[in-house]
Amino acid sequence: VLVLVPRSYPPPTVVLNDGSTASTPFTSVLLDVYKQTAFYRIDISVRLEVSGEKRVEYRVNNTGPTYAFYVPGQTTPWRFAFWSCNGWSLSVSDKEKAALGGDNVVWDDLLSKHERVPFHVQVCGGDQLYSDKIWQSPVWKPWLKIKDKYVRRDSPFTHEMAAIADDFYFTHYAKCFFLGRFGDSMTTIPISTIIDDHDVWDGIGSYPDYLQFSQVFVQLKEYAFKYWRLYQAHTNQQLARQHGYFGKNGYSWLKQFGPYTAALGPDTRYERCLNRIIEPQTYDMIFDRLSRLPSSVRHVVVFLGVPIVYPRLTYIEKALSGIKSIGLTKLSFIAKQRAIVNIWGEPEL
């Protein structure tokens, strides 16, 4: 359980009630602080019935609202929901959003189904929020105006940039996770998440080396992952390995959903660059863990933010690169004249 409280408050606790008796309070571990807000993680444990499902209620500090989640029996399959892309691309207008049902249509549907037949976990397949707006801050304009790609690569990530990044990701997560029906779903259906580009910003990991390994990209990515770890993985950089995340540098996971099903969530963004999605050492860790799954496991479900089979776009990429090289960023026959070269001067695919 992740709990955010004013940093001057005492550490929170959680009390469970499975219908028989209330538990003793589960205590918390401080993960991090942002200004006057403290992030706490509370590990809880529930005794499972042999074959029957169970509803478990919980309260924070044994006060305030009562929440509930469901756990399966020891020998019964888990029911899990899967979704991805909790947000909108910057090109989608308010009118288009409304026509598609607005911000809460997916969560209203999920919670309605959960009321009829409860889910034991929801797997979030990436883009749990859309962070592309980070680049709308004026703080980046001087850096974006640098024409020489190598000067831009080596330009420093300033204290002002760091402050903007810290403020943006903290606030954006708080708004997206706590103010809508998505937040309601997380109080009653436990989450397990993988990261994709919009959790960081659009296309991260797929840019040329001079951008991908520039001081600004490298440091800004760390702020995005800091808040992914806190809000989504309920951990921090120091405790992530202890909490089950692995990889040479990234944050992959392998979990069991009951005795018969294992779930693998590779991190396809942290280690990614133009010619690699996952480091070889991370692949070795994945297959080592898969080889040590118990014999009861019948199914391994892999959750990926990238396609297994996809068309090669070499000629299209070369064409767009040629368009970029002559300084043409828009074509009149593109619908609504949307840019085909992004703010970094690279082809937008």
SERO-4910 file (N, C-alpha, C, O; in steps of 0.05 Angstrom, whole numbers):
BEGIN
 pado doro    nc1    nc2    nc3   cac1   cac2   cac3    cc1    cc2    cc3    oc1    oc2    oc3
  Val    A     17    -24      0      0      0      0     18     25      0     37     26     16
  Leu    A     12     44    -18     26     69    -19      9     90     -5    -14     94    -12
  Val    A     21    105     14      7    126     28     23    151     27     47    151     33
  Leu    A     11    174     18     24    200     19     12    216     41    -12    218     44
  Val    A     29    227     58     20    243     81     38    268     83     61    267     73
  Pro    A     29    289     97     47    311    103     72    300    119     69    284    136
  Arg    A     95    310    112    120    299    124    122    303    153    138    290    167
  Ser    A    106    322    164    106    327    193     89    306    208     90    305    233
  Tyr    A     73    290    194     55    271    207     72    246    215     93    241    203
  Pro    A     62    231    235     75    206    242     71    186    219     53    188    203
  Pro    A     88    166    218     86    145    197     58    131    198     49    124    220
  Pro    A     46    128    175     19    115    175     20     85    179     41     73    176
  Thr    A     -3     74    186     -6     45    189    -30     36    173    -47     53    165
  Val    A    -33     10    169    -57     -1    156    -67    -25    173    -51    -41    182
  Val    A    -93    -26    177   -106    -48    191   -124    -62    171   -140    -50    157
  Leu    A   -122    -89    171   -138   -106    153   -160   -120    169   -157   -125    193
  Asn    A   -182   -126    155   -204   -142    167   -215   -160    146   -227   -151    126
  Asp    A   -211   -187    149   -220   -206    129   -246   -219    136   -254   -239    125
  Gly    A   -261   -207    155   -287   -217    163   -286   -234    188   -307   -239    200
  Ser    A   -262   -242    196   -260   -258    221   -250   -240    244   -262   -239    265
  Thr    A   -228   -227    239   -217   -210    260   -199   -189    247   -187   -193    226
  Ala    A   -197   -166    260   -179   -145    250   -150   -152    256   -144   -164    276
  Ser    A   -133   -144    238   -104   -150    241    -92   -129    260   -104   -109    266
  Thr    A    -68   -136    269    -52   -115    282    -42    -96    261    -40   -104    237
  Pro    A    -37    -71    268    -29    -52    247     -3    -60    233     17    -68    245
  Phe    A     -3    -57    206     21    -61    190     35    -34    189     23    -13    183
  Thr    A     61    -34    194     76     -9    196     88     -1    168     88    -17    150
  Ser    A     98     23    166    106     34    141    136     39    140    150     41    160
  Val    A    146     42    115    174     49    110    174     74     93    160     76     73
  Leu    A    190     94    101    192    119     86    208    114     60    231    105     61
  Leu    A    196    121     38    210    118     12    224    143      3    247    142     -6
  Asp    A    210    166      6    222    191     -4    204    214      6    183    210     18
  Val    A    214    238      1    198    262      8    200    281    -16    220    282    -30
  Tyr    A    178    296    -20    177    317    -39    167    342    -25    144    343    -17
  Lys    A    184    361    -20    177    385     -5    164    377     21    177    367     39
  Gln    A    137    382     24    124    375     50    108    350     49     91    345     66
  Thr    A    113    333     28     98    308     25    117    284     29    139    284     17
  Ala    A    108    264     44    124    240     49    111    216     36     86    213     37
  Phe    A    127    199     22    117    175     10    124    151     28    147    147     36
  Tyr    A    103    136     36    107    113     53     97     88     39     76     88     25
  Arg    A    112     66     42    103     40     32     96     22     56    111     22     76
  Ile    A     73      9     55     64     -9     76     60    -37     64     43    -41     48
  Asp    A     77    -56     72     74    -84     63     54    -98     81     55    -97    105
  Ile    A     34   -111     68     14   -125     82     14   -155     75     25   -162     54
  Ser    A      3   -172     91      1   -200     85    -27   -210     93    -39   -201    113
  Val    A    -38   -228     77    -65   -239     80    -63   -269     80    -51   -281     62
  Arg    A    -76   -282     99    -78   -311     99    -99   -320     79   -122   -311     81
  Leu    A    -92   -337     60   -111   -346     39   -125   -371     48   -114   -388     62
  Glu    A   -151   -373     40   -166   -397     44   -155   -418     25   -141   -411      5
  Val    A   -161   -443     29   -151   -464     11   -163   -461    -17   -148   -463    -36
  Ser    A   -189   -457    -18   -201   -456    -45   -221   -433    -48   -231   -429    -70
  Gly    A   -227   -419    -27   -248   -399    -29   -236   -371    -31   -216   -364    -20
  Glu    A   -250   -354    -47   -243   -326    -49   -250   -311    -24   -268   -319     -9
  Lys    A   -236   -289    -18   -241   -274      6   -240   -244      1   -222   -234    -13
  Arg    A   -258   -230     13   -258   -201     12   -244   -190     37   -249   -198     59
  Val    A   -225   -172     33   -209   -161     54   -213   -131     55   -209   -117     35
  Glu    A   -222   -121     78   -225    -92     81   -199    -80     94   -185    -94    109
  Tyr    A   -194    -55     89   -171    -42    102   -176    -13    106   -192      0     92
  Arg    A   -162     -2    126   -164     26    133   -136     37    139   -120     22    151
  Val    A   -131     61    132   -106     74    138   -108     88    165   -127    104    170
  Asn    A    -90     81    183    -90     92    210   -115     85    226   -122     98    246
  Asn    A   -130     64    216   -154     55    228   -175     77    231   -192     77    249
  Thr    A   -174     97    213   -193    118    213   -201    124    183   -190    112    165
  Gly    A   -220    141    180   -228    149    153   -242    127    138   -254    109    150
  Pro    A   -242    129    111   -258    110     95   -247     81     96   -223     77    101
  Thr    A   -265     62     92   -257     34     90   -256     26     61   -275     31     46
  Tyr    A   -234     14     53   -231      4     26   -231    -27     27   -229    -39     48
  Ala    A   -233    -40      3   -233    -69      3   -220    -79    -23   -221    -66    -44
  Phe    A   -208   -103    -21   -198   -117    -44   -204   -146    -41   -213   -155    -19
  Tyr    A   -200   -162    -62   -207   -190    -61   -181   -207    -67   -164   -199    -83
  Val    A   -180   -229    -53   -158   -248    -57   -169   -276    -64   -190   -283    -52
  Pro    A   -156   -290    -82   -166   -317    -88   -158   -337    -67   -144   -331    -48
  Gly    A   -167   -362    -70   -157   -383    -53   -130   -393    -62   -119   -386    -83
  Gln    A   -118   -410    -44    -91   -420    -50    -89   -436    -76    -69   -436    -89
  Thr    A   -111   -450    -82   -110   -468   -105   -127   -459   -129   -132   -475   -147
  Thr    A   -137   -435   -128   -155   -425   -149   -141   -405   -167   -123   -390   -158
  Pro    A   -148   -404   -192   -135   -385   -210   -142   -356   -203   -163   -350   -191
  Trp    A   -124   -338   -210   -129   -309   -206   -144   -298   -230   -141   -307   -252
  Arg    A   -161   -278   -224   -173   -263   -246   -159   -236   -247   -157   -221   -228
  Phe    A   -148   -230   -271   -134   -205   -273   -143   -190   -298   -150   -202   -318
  Ala    A   -144   -163   -296   -151   -146   -318   -125   -134   -330   -105   -131   -315
  Phe    A   -125   -128   -355   -102   -116   -368   -112    -91   -384   -133    -92   -397
  Trp    A    -97    -70   -383   -102    -46   -398    -76    -31   -403    -56    -37   -390
  Ser    A    -77    -12   -421    -54      6   -425    -65     33   -435    -87     35   -444
  Cys    A    -48     53   -433    -53     80   -444    -76     95   -429    -97     99   -440
  Asn    A    -70    103   -405    -89    118   -388    -84    148   -393    -74    162   -376
  Gly    A    -91    157   -417    -86    186   -422    -90    191   -452   -100    174   -467
  Trp    A    -84    216   -459    -88    225   -486    -62    237   -498    -47    250   -484
  Ser    A    -58    231   -524    -36    245   -537    -42    275   -539    -66    283   -539
  Leu    A    -22    291   -541    -25    320   -542    -41    329   -566    -53    351   -566
  Ser    A    -43    312   -587    -57    320   -611    -87    316   -609   -102    325   -627
  Val    A    -97    303   -588   -125    298   -585   -139    322   -572   -131    332   -551
  Ser    A   -159    333   -586   -174    356   -576   -194    349   -554   -201    326   -551
  Asp    A   -203    369   -539   -223    365   -518   -249    354   -531   -262    337   -519
  Lys    A   -256    363   -555   -280    353   -568   -277    323   -575   -296    308   -571
  Glu    A   -253    316   -584   -249    287   -590   -249    270   -565   -259    248   -565
  Lys    A   -238    281   -543   -239    266   -518   -268    261   -509   -275    239   -501
  Ala    A   -284    282   -510   -312    280   -502   -327    260   -519   -344    244   -509
  Ala    A   -321    260   -545   -335    241   -563   -328    212   -557   -344    194   -562
  Leu    A   -305    207   -546   -296    180   -539   -304    172   -510   -298    150   -501
  Gly    A   -317    190   -496   -327    183   -469   -314    197   -446   -322    193   -423
  Gly    A   -293    213   -452   -280    228   -430   -259    212   -415   -252    189   -424
  Asp    A   -249    223   -394   -226    212   -379   -232    186   -364   -215    170   -358
  Asn    A   -258    182   -356   -264    161   -337   -278    137   -350   -286    118   -335
  Val    A   -282    137   -376   -299    116   -388   -287     88   -384   -302     69   -378
  Val    A   -261     85   -386   -248     59   -381   -252     50   -353   -257     27   -348
  Trp    A   -248     68   -334   -249     61   -306   -278     56   -296   -282     38   -279
  Asp    A   -297     70   -307   -325     63   -301   -331     35   -310   -345     20   -296
  Asp    A   -322     28   -334   -326      1   -344   -312    -20   -327   -323    -41   -320
  Leu    A   -286    -15   -320   -271    -34   -304   -284    -38   -277   -287    -61   -268
  Leu    A   -291    -17   -264   -303    -19   -237   -331    -32   -238   -338    -46   -219
  Ser    A   -345    -28   -259   -371    -41   -262   -367    -71   -264   -382    -86   -252
  Lys    A   -348    -79   -280   -342   -108   -282   -332   -119   -256   -338   -142   -249
  His    A   -316   -103   -242   -304   -112   -216   -326   -116   -196   -324   -134   -179
  Glu    A   -347   -100   -196   -370   -104   -178   -384   -130   -183   -394   -143   -164
  Arg    A   -386   -138   -208   -400   -163   -215   -383   -188   -209   -392   -207   -196
  Val    A   -358   -187   -219   -339   -210   -214   -312   -197   -207   -299   -187   -225
  Pro    A   -304   -197   -182   -281   -181   -174   -255   -191   -187   -250   -215   -190
  Phe    A   -238   -172   -194   -211   -178   -203   -192   -178   -179   -196   -164   -159
  His    A   -172   -195   -181   -152   -197   -159   -128   -179   -164   -114   -172   -145
  Val    A   -124   -172   -189   -102   -153   -196   -108   -141   -223   -121   -153   -240
  Gln    A    -98   -116   -227    -99   -104   -253    -70    -99   -262    -54    -88   -248
  Val    A    -64   -109   -286    -37   -105   -298    -38    -81   -316    -54    -80   -335
  Cys    A    -22    -61   -311    -21    -36   -326      2    -38   -346     25    -40   -338
  Gly    A     -5    -37   -372     14    -44   -392     31    -21   -403     42    -24   -425
  Gly    A     33      0   -388     49     23   -397     32     47   -404      8     45   -411
  Asp    A     44     71   -402     30     96   -407      7     99   -386    -16    106   -393
  Gln    A     14     94   -361     -6     98   -339    -14    128   -337    -34    134   -325
  Leu    A      3    145   -348     -4    173   -351     13    184   -374     32    171   -382
  Tyr    A      5    206   -385     19    218   -408     34    242   -399     23    263   -391
  Ser    A     61    240   -400     78    261   -389     91    278   -410    110    293   -405
  Asp    A     81    277   -435     93    293   -457     92    323   -451    109    337   -463
  Lys    A     74    332   -434     72    361   -429     97    372   -414     99    396   -412
  Ile    A    114    355   -405    138    364   -392    153    383   -410    167    402   -401
  Trp    A    152    378   -437    167    394   -456    154    421   -463    165    436   -479
  Gln    A    131    427   -451    118    452   -456    128    474   -438    121    498   -442
  Ser    A    145    468   -419    156    488   -401    176    506   -416    191    496   -433
  Pro    A    176    532   -411    195    550   -424    224    544   -417    242    553   -431
  Val    A    228    529   -396    256    524   -387    272    509   -408    297    511   -408
  Trp    A    259    495   -427    274    479   -447    280    495   -472    297    486   -488
  Lys    A    268    518   -476    271    533   -501    300    540   -508    307    535   -531
  Pro    A    316    550   -490    344    556   -498    359    531   -506    375    532   -525
  Trp    A    354    508   -494    367    483   -501    357    474   -529    373    465   -545
  Leu    A    331    476   -534    320    467   -559    330    484   -583    330    475   -606
  Lys    A    337    509   -577    346    527   -598    375    522   -607    384    533   -627
  Ile    A    389    506   -592    417    500   -599    417    483   -624    406    461   -625
  Lys    A    430    493   -645    430    480   -671    449    457   -673    443    436   -684
  Asp    A    473    461   -662    494    440   -664    486    417   -645    484    420   -621
  Lys    A    483    393   -657    473    370   -641    493    362   -619    484    353   -598
  Tyr    A    519    366   -623    538    358   -603    540    379   -581    546    372   -558
  Val    A    536    404   -587    535    424   -566    510    420   -549    510    422   -525
  Arg    A    488    413   -563    463    407   -548    467    382   -530    458    381   -507
  Arg    A    481    362   -541    486    338   -525    500    343   -499    494    332   -478
  Asp    A    520    361   -501    538    366   -478    529    389   -460    541    394   -439
  Ser    A    507    402   -467    497    424   -451    487    414   -424    474    393   -423
  Pro    A    492    428   -402    486    418   -376    456    418   -370    440    434   -380
  Phe    A    448    400   -353    421    398   -341    422    417   -317    434    410   -296
  Thr    A    409    439   -318    412    460   -298    395    456   -274    377    438   -274
  His    A    400    471   -252    384    469   -228    355    477   -233    337    465   -222
  Glu    A    351    496   -251    324    504   -258    309    482   -272    286    477   -267
  Met    A    323    468   -290    311    445   -303    304    423   -283    282    411   -285
  Ala    A    321    418   -264    316    398   -244    292    405   -227    275    387   -222
  Ala    A    289    430   -220    266    439   -204    240    435   -220    220    427   -209
  Ile    A    240    443   -245    217    440   -262    209    410   -265    186    403   -263
  Ala    A    229    393   -269    224    364   -272    212    353   -246    192    338   -248
  Asp    A    223    359   -223    214    349   -198    185    358   -193    168    342   -185
  Asp    A    179    383   -197    152    394   -193    132    381   -213    110    373   -205
  Phe    A    140    379   -238    122    368   -258    113    340   -253     90    334   -252
  Tyr    A    133    322   -249    126    294   -246    110    289   -220     91    273   -220
  Phe    A    118    302   -198    103    298   -173     74    307   -177     55    292   -171
  Thr    A     70    331   -188     43    343   -191     27    328   -211      3    323   -207
  His    A     39    321   -234     25    307   -255     15    280   -245     -8    272   -251
  Tyr    A     31    265   -231     23    240   -220      0    244   -200    -20    229   -201
  Ala    A      3    263   -182    -18    268   -162    -45    273   -175    -66    263   -166
  Lys    A    -45    290   -196    -69    296   -210    -81    272   -224   -105    267   -222
  Cys    A    -64    257   -238    -74    235   -254    -82    211   -237   -101    196   -245
  Phe    A    -69    206   -215    -73    182   -199    -94    186   -177   -106    167   -167
  Phe    A    -98    211   -168   -115    215   -144   -141    229   -150   -159    229   -132
  Leu    A   -145    242   -173   -168    258   -177   -190    246   -193   -212    257   -196
  Gly    A   -186    223   -205   -206    211   -222   -213    182   -214   -205    173   -192
  Arg    A   -228    169   -231   -237    142   -225   -214    122   -226   -216    100   -215
  Phe    A   -193    128   -241   -170    111   -240   -160    108   -212   -153     85   -204
  Gly    A   -159    129   -197   -151    127   -169   -169    109   -153   -160     94   -135
  Asp    A   -195    111   -158   -214     93   -145   -208     64   -150   -210     47   -133
  Ser    A   -201     58   -176   -195     30   -183   -171     20   -167   -170     -4   -160
  Met    A   -151     37   -163   -127     28   -149   -131     22   -119   -116      8   -107
  Thr    A   -153     34   -108   -158     28    -80   -171      1    -76   -172     -9    -53
  Thr    A   -182    -11    -97   -197    -36    -94   -186    -59   -111   -193    -82   -106
  Ile    A   -169    -53   -132   -157    -73   -148   -127    -68   -148   -118    -49   -160
  Pro    A   -111    -85   -134    -82    -81   -133    -70    -79   -161    -80    -92   -180
  Ile    A    -49    -63   -164    -37    -58   -190     -9    -71   -192      5    -74   -172
  Ser    A     -2    -78   -217     25    -85   -224     31    -73   -250     17    -78   -270
  Thr    A     51    -55   -252     55    -39   -276     81    -43   -290    102    -49   -277
  Ile    A     81    -41   -317    105    -37   -332    106     -9   -343     85      4   -344
  Ile    A    129      0   -350    132     28   -359    133     29   -390    144     10   -402
  Asp    A    122     50   -402    126     54   -430    133     84   -434    137     98   -415
  Asp    A    135     92   -459    147    118   -464    133    142   -452    145    160   -441
  His    A    106    142   -453     91    166   -444     93    169   -413     88    191   -403
  Asp    A    100    148   -399    105    151   -370    130    168   -366    133    181   -345
  Val    A    147    169   -386    171    186   -385    166    210   -403    161    232   -392
  Trp    A    168    207   -429    157    225   -449    158    210   -476    171    189   -478
  Asp    A    144    220   -495    139    207   -521    165    198   -534    183    214   -539
  Gly    A    167    172   -539    189    161   -555    216    157   -541    236    150   -553
  Ile    A    216    160   -514    242    157   -500    254    130   -505    241    109   -504
  Gly    A    280    131   -511    295    106   -518    298    102   -547    314     85   -556
  Ser    A    283    116   -564    284    112   -593    296    136   -608    292    139   -632
  Tyr    A    310    153   -594    322    176   -607    352    171   -613    364    153   -601
  Pro    A    363    186   -631    392    184   -637    409    188   -612    400    201   -593
  Asp    A    433    177   -613    450    177   -589    455    205   -579    457    210   -555
  Tyr    A    458    225   -597    465    252   -588    443    263   -571    448    281   -554
  Leu    A    418    254   -575    396    262   -557    393    243   -533    391    252   -510
  Gln    A    392    217   -539    387    197   -519    407    199   -496    401    195   -473
  Phe    A    432    205   -503    453    206   -482    462    235   -477    484    239   -466
  Ser    A    446    254   -484    451    282   -476    447    286   -447    433    270   -434
  Gln    A    460    306   -435    458    311   -407    428    316   -399    419    307   -378
  Val    A    414    330   -416    386    336   -409    368    311   -410    353    307   -391
  Phe    A    371    295   -431    354    271   -432    361    252   -409    343    241   -396
  Val    A    386    248   -404    395    228   -384    384    236   -356    373    220   -341
  Gln    A    387    262   -349    379    270   -322    349    273   -320    337    266   -299
  Leu    A    336    282   -341    307    284   -340    294    256   -338    274    253   -324
  Lys    A    305    237   -352    295    209   -350    296    199   -321    278    185   -313
  Glu    A    317    207   -307    319    198   -279    296    209   -262    287    195   -244
  Tyr    A    288    233   -267    265    244   -252    240    229   -259    224    223   -241
  Ala    A    236    222   -284    212    207   -292    212    180   -279    191    171   -269
  Phe    A    235    166   -278    236    140   -266    234    142   -235    223    124   -223
  Lys    A    244    163   -224    241    167   -195    211    166   -187    204    152   -168
  Tyr    A    195    180   -202    167    181   -195    151    157   -205    131    150   -193
  Trp    A    161    143   -226    149    117   -233    154     98   -210    136     83   -202
  Arg    A    178     97   -200    184     79   -178    166     85   -154    155     67   -141
  Leu    A    163    111   -147    147    118   -123    117    113   -127    105     98   -111
  Tyr    A    105    124   -148     76    123   -151     67     96   -162     46     86   -155
  Gln    A     83     83   -179     74     59   -192     85     33   -180     71     14   -177
  Ala    A    111     33   -175    124      9   -164    125      9   -133    131    -11   -121
  His    A    119     32   -121    119     34    -92    146     26    -80    148     11    -61
  Thr    A    166     38    -92    194     32    -83    211     57    -89    201     77    -98
  Asn    A    237     54    -84    256     75    -92    281     62   -103    282     37   -104
  Gln    A    300     78   -111    324     67   -124    339     48   -106    350     28   -115
  Gln    A    340     55    -80    355     39    -61    342     12    -55    355     -8    -50
  Leu    A    315     11    -55    300    -13    -46    289    -29    -69    277    -50    -65
  Ala    A    292    -20    -94    278    -33   -117    286    -62   -120    268    -79   -124
  Arg    A    311    -68   -117    320    -96   -120    308   -114    -98    300   -136   -102
  Gln    A    308   -103    -74    297   -117    -51    267   -122    -55    256   -142    -45
  His    A    254   -104    -69    225   -107    -74    218   -123    -99    195   -123   -108
  Gly    A    238   -136   -111    233   -155   -133    238   -145   -161    234   -160   -180
  Tyr    A    247   -120   -164    253   -110   -191    282   -117   -198    299   -115   -181
  Phe    A    286   -124   -223    313   -132   -231    320   -122   -259    303   -112   -273
  Gly    A    345   -125   -266    356   -116   -292    383   -105   -288    391    -97   -266
  Lys    A    398   -104   -310    425    -92   -308    422    -63   -298    437    -54   -280
  Asn    A    404    -48   -309    398    -21   -301    369    -16   -296    361      2   -280
  Gly    A    351    -30   -310    323    -25   -310    307    -39   -288    318    -47   -268
  Tyr    A    281    -41   -292    262    -49   -271    242    -69   -282    218    -64   -282
  Ser    A    252    -92   -290    234   -114   -298    225   -129   -273    236   -127   -252
  Trp    A    204   -145   -277    193   -162   -255    182   -188   -265    173   -190   -288
  Leu    A    182   -208   -247    169   -233   -252    154   -240   -226    165   -242   -205
  Lys    A    128   -245   -230    111   -250   -206     93   -274   -212     88   -282   -235
  Gln    A     83   -286   -191     64   -308   -193     36   -298   -187     32   -286   -166
  Phe    A     18   -304   -205    -11   -299   -200    -23   -326   -192    -36   -338   -209
  Gly    A    -18   -335   -168    -28   -361   -159     -9   -383   -167     13   -377   -178
  Pro    A    -17   -408   -162      2   -430   -167      6   -437   -196     26   -450   -203
  Tyr    A    -12   -428   -214    -11   -438   -242     -2   -418   -262      5   -425   -285
  Thr    A     -1   -392   -256      5   -372   -275     28   -354   -265     27   -344   -242
  Ala    A     47   -349   -282     68   -329   -276     65   -306   -296     57   -310   -318
  Ala    A     72   -282   -287     70   -258   -303     98   -245   -304    111   -241   -284
  Leu    A    106   -239   -329    132   -226   -333    127   -198   -345    113   -195   -365
  Gly    A    139   -178   -332    137   -151   -341    165   -139   -347    176   -127   -329
  Pro    A    175   -143   -371    202   -131   -377    201   -101   -379    181    -89   -389
  Asp    A    221    -88   -370    224    -59   -373    237    -54   -400    261    -60   -404
  Thr    A    221    -44   -419    231    -40   -446    238    -10   -452    240     -2   -475
  Arg    A    243      6   -431    249     34   -435    275     43   -422    290     58   -434
  Tyr    A    282     34   -398    305     45   -384    331     39   -399    348     57   -402
  Glu    A    334     15   -409    359      7   -423    358     11   -453    377      4   -467
  Arg    A    336     22   -463    332     23   -492    348     44   -505    352     66   -495
  Cys    A    357     38   -529    369     57   -548    363     49   -576    347     30   -579
  Leu    A    374     61   -596    365     56   -624    370     27   -632    354     16   -648
  Asn    A    391     14   -623    397    -13   -632    393    -34   -610    402    -57   -613
  Arg    A    379    -27   -588    375    -47   -567    351    -39   -550    346    -15   -545
  Ile    A    335    -58   -542    312    -53   -525    319    -61   -496    313    -46   -477
  Ile    A    331    -84   -492    339    -94   -466    368   -103   -467    376   -116   -486
  Glu    A    383    -97   -446    411   -106   -445    413   -136   -444    396   -149   -432
  Pro    A    434   -148   -456    437   -177   -455    438   -188   -427    427   -210   -422
  Gln    A    450   -174   -408    451   -183   -380    423   -185   -368    417   -202   -352
  Thr    A    405   -167   -377    378   -168   -367    363   -192   -378    348   -205   -364
  Tyr    A    367   -197   -404    356   -222   -416    364   -247   -400    348   -264   -394
  Asp    A    390   -248   -393    400   -270   -377    385   -273   -351    378   -295   -342
  Met    A    381   -250   -338    366   -250   -312    338   -260   -316    327   -275   -299
  Ile    A    325   -252   -338    297   -260   -343    296   -290   -346    279   -303   -333
  Phe    A    313   -302   -363    311   -330   -368    320   -347   -344    311   -369   -340
  Asp    A    338   -336   -329    346   -350   -304    323   -352   -285    318   -373   -273
  Arg    A    308   -330   -282    285   -330   -264    262   -348   -275    249   -362   -259
  Leu    A    258   -347   -301    238   -365   -313    245   -394   -308    227   -411   -303
  Ser    A    270   -401   -310    279   -429   -306    274   -439   -278    273   -463   -273
  Arg    A    272   -420   -259    268   -428   -231    240   -426   -221    235   -427   -197
  Leu    A    221   -422   -239    193   -422   -231    185   -450   -221    195   -470   -230
  Pro    A    166   -451   -202    157   -477   -192    143   -494   -213    133   -483   -232
  Ser    A    144   -519   -209    133   -538   -230    103   -535   -232     91   -545   -252
  Ser    A     89   -523   -213     60   -519   -215     52   -499   -237     29   -499   -245
  Val    A     71   -482   -246     64   -461   -265     59   -473   -292     76   -488   -303
  Arg    A     35   -467   -303     27   -478   -329     29   -456   -351     32   -462   -375
  His    A     26   -431   -343     25   -409   -363     44   -387   -354     45   -380   -330
  Val    A     58   -376   -373     74   -351   -368     62   -330   -387     63   -333   -411
  Val    A     52   -309   -375     41   -287   -391     61   -264   -391     70   -255   -370
  Val    A     69   -255   -415     89   -234   -418     75   -208   -426     60   -208   -446
  Phe    A     80   -188   -410     68   -162   -416     89   -143   -427    109   -137   -413
  Leu    A     86   -135   -452    106   -120   -466     94    -94   -477     72    -93   -486
  Gly    A    110    -73   -475    103    -47   -487    112    -44   -515    109    -23   -527
  Val    A    124    -65   -527    134    -64   -555    122    -88   -569    118   -109   -557
  Pro    A    118    -86   -596    107   -109   -611    127   -131   -614    151   -126   -616
  Ile    A    118   -155   -615    135   -178   -620    143   -179   -650    166   -184   -657
  Val    A    123   -173   -668    128   -172   -696    118   -145   -706     96   -136   -700
  Tyr    A    135   -132   -722    127   -105   -732    141   -100   -759    161   -112   -764
  Pro    A    129    -83   -775    140    -78   -802    165    -61   -799    167    -43   -782
  Arg    A    185    -66   -817    209    -49   -818    202    -24   -833    191    -24   -855
  Leu    A    209     -1   -821    202     25   -832    227     40   -842    227     65   -842
  Thr    A    247     25   -850    272     37   -858    269     58   -879    280     80   -877
  Tyr    A    254     52   -901    251     71   -923    235     96   -915    242    118   -923
  Ile    A    215     92   -898    199    114   -888    217    132   -871    216    157   -873
  Glu    A    233    120   -853    251    135   -836    271    151   -852    277    174   -846
  Lys    A    282    138   -873    301    152   -890    288    176   -905    300    197   -907
  Ala    A    263    172   -914    249    193   -927    244    217   -909    248    240   -916
  Leu    A    236    211   -884    231    232   -865    257    246   -857    257    270   -853
  Ser    A    278    230   -855    304    243   -849    312    262   -871    324    283   -866
  Gly    A    306    254   -896    313    272   -918    297    297   -917    307    319   -923
  Ile    A    271    295   -910    254    319   -907    266    337   -886    267    361   -889
  Lys    A    275    325   -864    287    341   -842    312    355   -851    317    378   -844
  Ser    A    328    341   -868    354    353   -876    351    377   -893    369    394   -894
  Ile    A    328    380   -907    324    404   -923    307    425   -909    299    445   -921
  Gly    A    302    420   -884    289    440   -868    259    442   -871    246    460   -861
  Leu    A    247    422   -884    218    422   -888    205    406   -865    210    381   -863
  Thr    A    189    418   -848    178    405   -825    148    398   -828    138    383   -812
  Lys    A    135    410   -848    106    404   -851    100    400   -881    112    413   -898
  Leu    A     82    383   -887     73    379   -915     43    385   -916     28    377   -898
  Ser    A     34    398   -937      7    407   -938    -13    384   -941    -36    386   -933
  Phe    A     -3    361   -951    -22    339   -954    -24    322   -929    -39    302   -929
  Ile    A     -9    328   -908    -12    314   -883    -38    324   -870    -43    348   -868
  Ala    A    -55    305   -860    -80    313   -849    -77    334   -827    -60    330   -809
  Lys    A    -92    355   -829    -92    377   -810    -65    390   -807    -60    406   -788
  Gln    A    -46    385   -826    -20    397   -826     -4    393   -800      9    411   -791
  Arg    A     -7    369   -789      8    363   -764     37    358   -771     44    347   -792
  Ala    A     55    366   -752     84    365   -757     93    336   -761     83    318   -747
  Ile    A    111    331   -779    123    305   -783    151    304   -772    165    284   -774
  Val    A    161    327   -762    187    328   -749    182    339   -721    169    360   -718
  Asn    A    192    326   -700    185    333   -673    202    357   -663    217    369   -679
  Ile    A    198    365   -638    211    389   -627    241    386   -626    255    407   -624
  Trp    A    252    362   -628    281    358   -628    292    357   -656    316    354   -659
  Gly    A    275    361   -676    285    361   -703    288    333   -715    302    330   -735
  Glu    A    275    313   -703    277    285   -712    250    277   -724    230    288   -717
  Pro    A    250    257   -743    225    247   -755    206    238   -733    213    224   -715
  Glu    A    180    245   -736    159    237   -718    144    214   -730    130    217   -750
  Leu    A    148    190   -718    135    166   -729    112    157   -710     99    137   -716
***
